Amino acid sequence: MQPGEDPRWNGPFYTDPDNPALFVRKRYGFGWTINLGHPWGRPLLVALFLIPVAAVVVISLLVR
């Protein structure tokens, strides 16, 4: 491990099951990111991707 490297961060992803927070401040830049070690972290990430995809599929089926 490099000096100053935090093992909880893997690129833009944060995973720390010991941290009770669902959202944590980003390491660089502005905003927040999801703690994938939190019990709701991974389901939330999946939902954030699936909801827009489902909306596009439903709209494309209704337009036909």
Contacts in CASP RR format, 6 or more apart in sequence:
PFRMAT RR
TARGET T0000
AUTHOR 0000-0000-0000
METHOD contacts of the structure
MODEL  1
MQPGEDPRWNGPFYTDPDNPALFVRKRYGFGWTINLGHPWGRPLLVALFL
IPVAAVVVISLLVR
1 7 0 8 1.000
6 27 0 8 1.000
8 14 0 8 1.000
8 15 0 8 1.000
8 16 0 8 1.000
8 19 0 8 1.000
9 27 0 8 1.000
12 26 0 8 1.000
12 33 0 8 1.000
13 33 0 8 1.000
13 36 0 8 1.000
14 24 0 8 1.000
14 27 0 8 1.000
14 33 0 8 1.000
14 34 0 8 1.000
14 35 0 8 1.000
14 36 0 8 1.000
15 35 0 8 1.000
15 36 0 8 1.000
15 37 0 8 1.000
16 24 0 8 1.000
16 35 0 8 1.000
16 37 0 8 1.000
17 37 0 8 1.000
17 38 0 8 1.000
19 35 0 8 1.000
19 37 0 8 1.000
19 38 0 8 1.000
20 38 0 8 1.000
21 35 0 8 1.000
21 38 0 8 1.000
22 34 0 8 1.000
22 35 0 8 1.000
22 38 0 8 1.000
22 40 0 8 1.000
22 41 0 8 1.000
22 44 0 8 1.000
23 32 0 8 1.000
23 33 0 8 1.000
23 34 0 8 1.000
23 35 0 8 1.000
24 32 0 8 1.000
24 33 0 8 1.000
24 35 0 8 1.000
25 31 0 8 1.000
25 32 0 8 1.000
25 33 0 8 1.000
26 32 0 8 1.000
26 33 0 8 1.000
34 41 0 8 1.000
34 44 0 8 1.000
34 45 0 8 1.000
35 41 0 8 1.000
36 42 0 8 1.000
36 45 0 8 1.000
END
